[in-house]
Amino acid sequence: MKMKQKNLKKTMLIFLGLAFIFACFPIMSNAQNQPTVFGIVDFMKVKPENETKYLDIEKNVWKPMHQERLNQGKITGWILYRILYTGTEDHYNYATLTLFDNAANLEDPWAGIDPAKVLPGKDIDKLMKETGESRDLVKSNLILRQDEVVPEGGPGEIKYIEVDYMKVKPGNDAAYMDAEQNIWKPVHKEFIKAGTRVGWSLWSEIFPSGSAMDYQYVTANYFPDFSKIGMADYNAAFSKAHPDKDMNALDKKTMDSRDLVRSELWQVVDVVMKE
């Protein structure tokens, strides 16, 4: 199918680029010896009049195919998000995140998936056409998880995530990573203990990349429900995570290494996840 041929060419280039990046820039490899997790984030622009159709296609056409990819071990998860508080001037208002635990599966993420078998009796060409008509695929990013904090036993159901985009100042990658992992990671652990969040993760941008990018890292705060958003007590968490240390000095160290470009609030709409 044309879809498979296009994805194959794209992902072959990604795979070759990954090999180069991992060889040349070891800072981008997982620094905490956690399981490797790659993510492909697809950003969608859906017009209001197409929203019902778009969600129907994601849930009833693409979700079964993602489930089959999960069953075959090609992916470890897929999540559909609605980006809240957006309008006509925003470039995107939906996103999907597809998770991989093996770089080899990025070479052809749809290998072995036959839509006709997953959706028997359906007009596949018509469904592909309707997919394109229901939304615009604005951009696709490849990211790598650098670190994560969740409660023992897992985060449970996540309903919202706060996505923060970080622009690291030139020459400050090491300082930024040190700030995230040695200043903020302990603070996030305290948030989890206090029950105001159910997790946090740090991701590096693999593709696209370059000096024209307005961010190189992304962090995500996980929330079990809307009422927990904005409820974290930073002073209490800092005091417990870094007793006898100057909170203002630690905050300045963070600010000196990066700029927070923007924050977005994403709502989980649907999930296919490995148990």
ROBA-545158 format. One line per 10 residues: number of its first residue (from 1); their letters; for each residue x, y, z negated of N, C-alpha, C. Coordinates in steps of 0.001 Angstrom, whole numbers, padded with zeros to 6 digits. Example, Ala and Ser with C-alpha at 12.3 -4.5 7.8 and 13.67 -1.06 7.14 Angstrom:
! ROBA-545158
1> as> 013190 -005690 -007800 012300 -004500 -007800 013200 -003300 -007800 | 012850 -002250 -007080 013670 -001060 -007140 012900 000030 -007870
! end
This chain:
! ROBA-545158
1> mkmkqknlkk> 000838 -001191 000000 000000 000000 000000 000877 001246 000000 | 000339 002361 000512 001091 003601 000563 001478 004056 -000839 | 000547 003852 -001804 000831 004256 -003174 002073 003554 -003696 | 002181 002259 -003456 003325 001493 -003939 004624 001924 -003264 | 004574 002171 -001957 005767 002581 -001230 006275 003922 -001744 | 005356 004839 -001986 005747 006159 -002478 006358 006064 -003863 | 005713 005293 -004749 006232 005122 -006103 007581 004425 -006105 | 007764 003460 -005193 009020 002722 -005130 010167 003648 -004789 | 010008 004500 -003757 011067 005427 -003367 011391 006387 -004504 | 010348 006885 -005137 010545 007844 -006219 011283 007222 -007387
11> tmliflglaf> 010852 006052 -007800 011429 005445 -008998 012815 004870 -008750 | 013143 004501 -007515 014505 004082 -007217 015473 005243 -007436 | 015072 006441 -007019 015901 007619 -007232 016038 007911 -008727 | 014943 007743 -009459 014982 007952 -010903 015947 006992 -011565 | 015877 005719 -011176 016719 004694 -011801 018198 004983 -011564 | 018550 005369 -010337 019941 005689 -010034 020395 006906 -010827 | 019509 007897 -010934 019843 009091 -011712 020023 008784 -013176 | 019214 007882 -013709 019340 007486 -015108 020711 006895 -015386 | 021152 006032 -014500 022444 005386 -014695 023557 006427 -014760 | 023458 007438 -013903 024473 008491 -013881 024431 009306 -015173
21> ifacfpimsn> 023233 009692 -015583 023087 010539 -016763 023572 009827 -018016 | 023169 008554 -018192 023559 007831 -019387 025069 007606 -019426 | 025694 007502 -018267 027143 007301 -018222 027901 008574 -018575 | 027346 009732 -018163 028074 010989 -018293 027736 011778 -019550 | 026548 011581 -020101 026106 012394 -021219 025615 011517 -022358 | 026521 010969 -023160 026119 010059 -024229 025232 010697 -025264 | 025208 012043 -025400 024340 012680 -026382 022877 012394 -026095 | 022557 012045 -024853 021172 011807 -024499 020728 010394 -024837 | 021648 009537 -025231 021248 008201 -025649 020680 008265 -027054 | 019922 007250 -027443 019286 007228 -028749 020340 007246 -029843
31> aqnqptvfgi> 020266 008264 -030710 021310 008473 -031711 021051 007721 -033003 | 019864 007122 -033142 019508 006506 -034411 019372 004986 -034310 | 019812 004417 -033214 019715 002967 -033014 018282 002456 -033138 | 017337 003282 -032769 015945 002865 -032739 015668 002202 -031393 | 014560 001465 -031298 014214 000862 -030000 014133 001912 -028904 | 014671 001584 -027745 014646 002511 -026621 013221 002675 -026118 | 012806 003929 -025949 011483 004225 -025413 011616 005333 -024377 | 011244 005032 -023139 011134 006029 -022085 009667 006412 -021933 | 009431 007627 -021466 008067 008042 -021188 007984 008787 -019873 | 006973 008462 -019087 006651 009257 -017902 005399 010063 -018234
41> vdfmkvkpen> 005533 011379 -018209 004419 012269 -018515 003919 012881 -017209 | 002667 012612 -016891 002031 013202 -015714 001064 014280 -016173 | 001276 015502 -015682 000449 016642 -016045 -000603 016873 -014960 | -001867 016946 -015364 -002983 017057 -014419 -003726 018388 -014584 | -004173 018926 -013472 -005078 020073 -013479 -006433 019584 -012990 | -007429 019658 -013866 -008772 019193 -013545 -009729 020373 -013615 | -010438 020617 -012532 -011431 021689 -012524 -012644 021261 -013343 | -013325 022213 -013989 -014467 021869 -014852 -015512 021002 -014161 | -015796 021284 -012887 -016825 020518 -012187 -016385 019084 -011879 | -015072 018807 -012015 -014560 017458 -011729 -014235 016660 -012988
51> etkyldiekn> -014446 017244 -014155 -013983 016615 -015392 -014653 015268 -015644 | -015965 015199 -015465 -016670 013938 -015703 -016173 012850 -014756 | -015996 013212 -013488 -015512 012253 -012500 -014085 011825 -012815 | -013255 012768 -013179 -011864 012457 -013482 -011757 011470 -014642 | -012482 011730 -015719 -012425 010850 -016885 -012968 009464 -016557 | -013998 009405 -015731 -014549 008113 -015323 -013512 007305 -014546 | -012777 007972 -013658 -011752 007290 -012862 -010600 006820 -013746 | -010152 007673 -014685 -009064 007273 -015571 -009454 006046 -016400 | -010678 006051 -016925 -011100 004989 -017845 -011487 003703 -017133 | -012078 003814 -015953 -012640 002629 -015297 -011847 002134 -014090
61> vwkpmhqerl> -010917 002949 -013594 -010070 002532 -012475 -008632 002330 -012948 | -008055 003365 -013547 -006643 003303 -013896 -006371 002588 -015210 | -007251 002742 -016179 -007020 002054 -017455 -006908 000535 -017286 | -007787 -000126 -016514 -007610 -001571 -016308 -006275 -001926 -015656 | -005786 -001060 -014764 -004496 -001342 -014125 -003338 -001140 -015113 | -003462 -000146 -015978 -002443 000026 -017020 -002472 -001164 -017978 | -003657 -001668 -018274 -003767 -002835 -019145 -003080 -004047 -018514 | -003224 -004201 -017206 -002561 -005298 -016514 -001050 -005108 -016530 | -000585 -003883 -016367 000856 -003618 -016470 001373 -003977 -017870 | 000574 -003652 -018891 000940 -004008 -020256 000981 -005522 -020425
71> nqgkitgwil> -000028 -006207 -019874 -000084 -007670 -019982 001134 -008327 -019339 | 001626 -007718 -018253 002779 -008272 -017548 004120 -007810 -018135 | 004073 -006973 -019152 005305 -006506 -019780 006001 -005382 -019036 | 005301 -004742 -018098 005912 -003643 -017338 005966 -002362 -018167 | 004966 -002151 -019005 004907 -000967 -019853 004587 -001415 -021279 | 004778 -000492 -022230 004407 -000788 -023613 003217 000042 -024067 | 002780 000963 -023229 001616 001750 -023601 001281 002827 -022593 | 000049 003319 -022694 -000435 004418 -021852 -001447 005205 -022673 | -001336 006536 -022629 -002230 007397 -023396 -002721 008531 -022493 | -004005 008790 -022561 -004618 009910 -021842 -004909 011013 -022852
81> yrilytgted> -004431 012221 -022565 -004622 013367 -023451 -005404 014480 -022755 | -006211 015165 -023532 -006806 016439 -023123 -006040 017543 -023824 | -005529 018532 -023056 -004819 019645 -023674 -005838 020700 -024039 | -005911 021010 -025322 -006926 021928 -025813 -006505 023387 -025644 | -007509 024241 -025663 -007302 025692 -025597 -006581 026115 -024318 | -007086 025621 -023212 -006562 026000 -021898 -007658 026707 -021109 | -007246 027391 -020047 -008188 028105 -019195 -007764 028047 -017747 | -008402 028852 -016922 -008153 028798 -015478 -006725 029195 -015114 | -006067 029967 -015955 -004706 030405 -015653 -003650 029378 -016035 | -004044 028361 -016777 -003078 027333 -017188 -002817 026352 -016049
91> hynyatltlf> -001579 025877 -015970 -001184 025000 -014868 -001741 023592 -015015 | -002024 023167 -016232 -002541 021809 -016445 -003434 021803 -017684 | -004354 020830 -017743 -005236 020698 -018911 -005444 019240 -019335 | -004812 018316 -018641 -004797 016905 -019031 -003387 016374 -018814 | -003068 015306 -019524 -001773 014647 -019333 -001907 013173 -019667 | -001096 012360 -019001 -000987 010951 -019370 000468 010671 -019729 | 000653 009790 -020697 001989 009354 -021103 002051 007845 -020948 | 002977 007379 -020094 003197 005943 -019917 004535 005593 -020543 | 004545 004564 -021405 005716 004218 -022194 006384 002950 -021675 | 007708 002954 -021680 008525 001843 -021200 009595 001536 -022241
101> dnaanledpw> 009930 000249 -022402 011027 -000123 -023294 012230 -000666 -022536 | 012168 -000589 -021213 013235 -001134 -020372 013412 -000238 -019150 | 014623 000307 -018980 014878 001207 -017850 014666 000518 -016514 | 014882 -000811 -016455 014717 -001543 -015198 013283 -001452 -014682 | 012318 -001332 -015597 010921 -001254 -015181 010559 000097 -014578 | 011465 001073 -014705 011225 002379 -014084 011494 002342 -012581 | 012243 001342 -012147 012591 001272 -010724 011346 001112 -009864 | 010416 000307 -010299 009135 000164 -009610 008071 -000136 -010661 | 007493 000901 -011268 006564 000703 -012385 005295 -000060 -012020 | 005005 -000167 -010726 003781 -000851 -010295 004066 -002214 -009666
111> agidpakvlp> 005274 -002717 -009794 005614 -004022 -009224 004707 -005109 -009787 | 004166 -005927 -008911 003337 -007047 -009326 001898 -006707 -009639 | 001509 -005455 -009476 000138 -005036 -009763 -000633 -004911 -008453 | -001646 -005742 -008294 -002498 -005721 -007109 -003851 -005141 -007515 | -004134 -003889 -007131 -005408 -003273 -007524 -006625 -004091 -007128 | -006551 -004796 -005996 -007694 -005597 -005542 -008003 -006737 -006507 | -006973 -007258 -007175 -007190 -008335 -008150 -007659 -007785 -009494 | -007141 -006607 -009843 -007537 -005992 -011111 -008969 -005470 -011030 | -009346 -004977 -009847 -010674 -004395 -009644 -011376 -005137 -008508 | -011739 -006391 -008724 -012334 -007178 -007634 -013659 -006581 -007160
121> gkdidklmke> -013821 -006598 -005846 -015057 -006093 -005259 -015104 -004596 -005082 | -014056 -003898 -005496 -014021 -002441 -005373 -013301 -002021 -004090 | -013721 -000892 -003542 -013069 -000313 -002372 -011855 000483 -002868 | -010681 -000130 -002792 -009486 000476 -003376 -009098 001778 -002677 | -009181 001800 -001352 -008839 003022 -000624 -009754 004178 -001037 | -011023 003872 -001229 -011974 004899 -001659 -011631 005399 -003060 | -011257 004482 -003954 -010909 004873 -005316 -009647 005734 -005345 | -008673 005416 -004491 -007455 006228 -004423 -007790 007636 -003917 | -008679 007713 -002960 -009097 009012 -002409 -009841 009820 -003475 | -010715 009155 -004214 -011467 009845 -005261 -010563 010307 -006386
131> tgesrdlvks> -009505 009541 -006655 -008536 009954 -007670 -007907 011278 -007278 | -007443 011368 -006030 -006816 012600 -005560 -007766 013778 -005549 | -009037 013528 -005285 -010020 014603 -005239 -010439 015086 -006629 | -010268 014228 -007633 -010748 014569 -008968 -009778 015448 -009746 | -008506 015453 -009368 -007499 016237 -010098 -006296 016495 -009217 | -005477 017454 -009618 -004182 017701 -008999 -003096 017208 -009949 | -002176 016405 -009422 -001012 015992 -010203 000006 017134 -010114 | 000114 017912 -011179 000920 019134 -011163 002415 018824 -011192 | 002799 017911 -012085 004211 017536 -012199 004317 016238 -012969 | 005487 015604 -012842 005753 014349 -013545 007141 014439 -014163
141> nlilrqdevv> 007241 014185 -015466 008508 014282 -016183 008912 012924 -016747 | 010213 012664 -016750 010748 011474 -017385 011457 011901 -018664 | 011067 011306 -019788 011634 011680 -021077 012152 010433 -021803 | 013028 010657 -022783 013617 009578 -023579 013456 009916 -025049 | 012924 008973 -025821 012765 009227 -027257 014105 009152 -027964 | 014412 010201 -028705 015666 010258 -029461 015486 009822 -030912 | 014315 010081 -031476 014104 009745 -032881 012609 009762 -033177 | 012230 009093 -034267 010821 009055 -034668 010724 008744 -036150 | 009711 009323 -036783 009394 009028 -038170 007906 008701 -038238 | 007566 007535 -038768 006176 007140 -038994 006098 006431 -040342
151> peggpgeiky> 004917 006331 -040929 004799 005613 -042200 005154 004139 -042029 | 005517 003495 -043114 005776 002062 -043076 004509 001346 -042616 | 004651 000490 -041619 003492 -000193 -041054 002894 000517 -039851 | 003429 001700 -039515 002951 002411 -038333 002062 003587 -038686 | 001818 004461 -037718 001067 005693 -037977 -000447 005514 -038054 | -000942 004333 -037660 -002389 004170 -037588 -002950 004916 -036387 | -004213 005256 -036438 -004837 005943 -035310 -004393 007399 -035269 | -003885 007813 -034120 -003492 009208 -033899 -004546 009859 -033005 | -005113 010964 -033460 -006154 011628 -032683 -005674 012918 -032020 | -004649 013532 -032616 -004112 014779 -032061 -002594 014767 -032197
161> ievdymkvkp> -001918 015439 -031262 -000487 015687 -031414 -000211 017157 -031083 | 000683 017722 -031856 001172 019073 -031573 002484 018931 -030820 | 002544 019430 -029610 003710 019282 -028745 004479 020603 -028723 | 005729 020569 -029158 006583 021755 -029199 007704 021607 -028181 | 007864 022610 -027322 008878 022602 -026268 010065 023441 -026711 | 011259 022841 -026710 012455 023489 -027227 013460 023810 -026122 | 013906 025051 -026096 014967 025497 -025193 016243 025625 -026018 | 017205 024756 -025760 018456 024766 -026515 019397 025813 -025932 | 019982 026594 -026804 020897 027630 -026363 022186 026996 -025831 | 022811 027613 -024816 023999 027012 -024187 025054 026600 -025203
171> gndaaymdae> 025523 025349 -025049 026575 024835 -025915 026114 024391 -027287 | 024777 024348 -027504 024261 024039 -028830 023501 022720 -028913 | 023696 021823 -027954 022981 020551 -027987 023287 019775 -029267 | 024556 019665 -029615 024934 018908 -030806 024369 019557 -032063 | 024421 020887 -032123 023887 021605 -033283 022372 021429 -033376 | 021708 021442 -032242 020249 021260 -032244 019880 019866 -032731 | 020559 018837 -032199 020271 017469 -032617 020546 017287 -034105 | 021614 017909 -034582 021936 017824 -036005 020830 018463 -036839 | 020310 019605 -036386 019237 020285 -037116 017970 019438 -037150 | 017610 018856 -036010 016387 018047 -035958 016499 016809 -036856
181> qniwkpvhke> 017638 016146 -036802 017757 014863 -037482 018180 014976 -038938 | 018905 016036 -039294 019390 016138 -040665 018682 017211 -041497 | 018008 018150 -040823 017218 019145 -041552 015736 018803 -041478 | 015226 018628 -040262 013786 018494 -040086 013257 017080 -040258 | 014019 016082 -039892 013525 014713 -040062 013181 014411 -041526 | 014036 014762 -042483 013650 014551 -043888 012402 015336 -044285 | 012227 016527 -043713 011027 017324 -044009 009783 016629 -043470 | 009874 016083 -042267 008736 015362 -041693 008387 014127 -042529 | 009384 013497 -043098 009119 012359 -043987 008296 012808 -045191 | 008576 014000 -045684 007801 014526 -046814 006373 014872 -046399
191> fikagtrvgw> 006197 015391 -045176 004849 015651 -044679 004027 014359 -044649 | 004675 013290 -044210 003991 011989 -044128 003614 011506 -045532 | 004541 011648 -046480 004238 011249 -047859 003076 012052 -048423 | 003007 013332 -048047 001945 014204 -048552 000611 013957 -047853 | 000641 013218 -046728 -000586 012887 -046024 -001077 013943 -045054 | -000228 014947 -044764 -000666 015990 -043830 -000350 015651 -042375 | 000502 014632 -042169 000817 014148 -040830 001043 012642 -040898 | 000934 011997 -039746 001177 010549 -039717 002355 010199 -038811 | 003168 011194 -038452 004351 010884 -037663 004936 012094 -036970 | 006147 011889 -036478 006907 012913 -035746 007873 012200 -034819
201> slwseifpsg> 008088 012778 -033641 009075 012207 -032723 009801 013311 -031969 | 011014 012981 -031534 011880 013889 -030792 012233 013243 -029460 | 012038 013977 -028367 012268 013465 -027015 013186 014410 -026250 | 014057 013840 -025419 014886 014645 -024515 014351 014519 -023093 | 014465 015612 -022365 014015 015655 -020978 015116 015069 -020089 | 014781 014053 -019293 015742 013444 -018375 015604 014047 -016977 | 014417 013967 -016430 014096 014586 -015141 012750 015284 -015228 | 012600 016458 -014622 013658 017238 -013969 014619 017821 -015000 | 015755 018281 -014526 016761 018849 -015415 017467 019991 -014697 | 018309 020716 -015428 019058 021806 -014824 018827 023116 -015546
211> samdyqyvta> 019610 024115 -015194 019576 025404 -015886 018258 026149 -015684 | 017512 025787 -014652 016241 026471 -014397 015115 025985 -015311 | 015332 024880 -016010 014305 024346 -016908 014100 025274 -018104 | 012849 025451 -018510 012591 026320 -019662 012606 025551 -020975 | 012871 024244 -020939 013053 023462 -022150 013820 022188 -021811 | 014522 021633 -022812 015253 020366 -022639 014808 019299 -023623 | 014091 019707 -024668 013639 018764 -025688 012181 019044 -026034 | 011535 017997 -026512 010137 018108 -026940 009998 017374 -028272 | 009295 017983 -029211 008942 017282 -030438 007428 017141 -030500 | 006968 016102 -031176 005533 015852 -031308 005205 015546 -032762
221> nyfpdfskig> 004237 016262 -033309 003711 015991 -034636 002389 015254 -034501 | 002207 014143 -035240 001023 013296 -035097 000032 013589 -036225 | -001250 013698 -035853 -002297 013973 -036827 -003420 012940 -036711 | -003951 012482 -037863 -005036 011500 -037827 -006392 012124 -037539 | -006539 013421 -037829 -007786 014126 -037536 -007512 015624 -037516 | -008478 016370 -037045 -008292 017807 -036822 -008058 018558 -038132 | -008654 018077 -039221 -008577 018795 -040492 -007151 018883 -041045 | -006252 018008 -040590 -004881 017996 -041100 -003975 019003 -040392 | -004428 019503 -039250 -003593 020429 -038472 -003417 021735 -039243 | -002173 022162 -039405 -001874 023408 -040102 -001905 023310 -041621
231> madynaafsk> -002052 022104 -042164 -002167 021934 -043612 -000838 021607 -044292 | 000225 021428 -043532 001513 021048 -044124 002062 022173 -045002 | 002560 021810 -046173 003167 022753 -047100 004684 022711 -046875 | 005188 023667 -046112 006601 023666 -045747 007503 023911 -046956 | 007107 024803 -047845 007952 025090 -049008 008115 023858 -049887 | 007019 023158 -050128 007083 021960 -050971 007902 020862 -050302 | 007701 020679 -048974 008434 019636 -048254 009927 019930 -048221 | 010293 021197 -047979 011705 021573 -047966 012346 021341 -049343 | 011623 021709 -050403 012166 021556 -051754 012449 020101 -052078 | 011575 019205 -051617 011769 017784 -051881 012827 017167 -050966
241> ahpdkdmnal> 012841 017611 -049693 013791 017037 -048737 015203 017559 -048937 | 015321 018832 -049361 016639 019466 -049496 016729 020222 -050822 | 016697 019505 -051922 016800 020184 -053218 018137 020900 -053357 | 018075 022064 -053976 019277 022870 -054245 019901 023451 -052979 | 019158 023422 -051853 019662 024048 -050627 018792 025255 -050279 | 019400 026205 -049579 018719 027445 -049226 017850 027201 -047982 | 016530 027264 -048145 015614 027023 -047037 015833 028021 -045907 | 016091 029280 -046241 016303 030304 -045212 017562 030023 -044398 | 018607 029528 -045059 019852 029216 -044355 019659 028046 -043406 | 018899 027039 -043843 018631 025890 -042981 017757 026298 -041800
251> dkktmdsrdl> 016800 027164 -042057 015937 027634 -040984 016738 028450 -039969 | 017659 029265 -040452 018502 030060 -039554 019381 029158 -038697 | 019899 028075 -039286 020724 027133 -038520 019921 026543 -037368 | 018656 026242 -037636 017781 025727 -036579 017558 026780 -035499 | 017190 027982 -035912 016884 029058 -034964 018093 029425 -034115 | 019288 029307 -034682 020506 029632 -033932 020774 028627 -032814 | 020214 027436 -032922 020502 026386 -031940 019487 026319 -030809 | 018264 026844 -031024 017238 026685 -029997 016158 027756 -030128 | 015349 027875 -029074 014151 028705 -029086 012943 027795 -028927 | 011902 028044 -029696 010641 027332 -029525 009886 028034 -028404
261> vrselwqvvd> 009833 027387 -027231 009245 028020 -026040 007737 028173 -026193 | 007062 027089 -026595 005619 027138 -026810 005179 025870 -027534 | 003976 025934 -028084 003344 024781 -028724 001999 024529 -028075 | 001657 023262 -027909 000369 022878 -027342 -000284 021851 -028248 | -001612 021827 -028255 -002351 020837 -029028 -003022 019874 -028057 | -002671 018577 -028180 -003197 017543 -027294 -004126 016620 -028071 | -005261 016318 -027480 -006238 015415 -028075 -006206 014071 -027361 | -006116 012991 -028118 -006120 011652 -027527 -007516 011328 -027022 | -007614 010943 -025738 -008888 010598 -025125 -009044 009095 -024980 | -007962 008419 -024556 -008015 006975 -024355 -006618 006394 -024485
271> vvmke> -006551 005104 -024798 -005252 004476 -025106 -005250 003032 -024608 | -004099 002636 -024060 -003769 001222 -023856 -002420 001034 -024542 | -002370 000185 -025565 -001144 000113 -026357 -000830 -001319 -026743 | 000463 -001635 -026733 000949 -002924 -027181 000695 -003077 -028661 | 000163 -004214 -029059 -000150 -004452 -030481 001138 -004595 -031286
! end
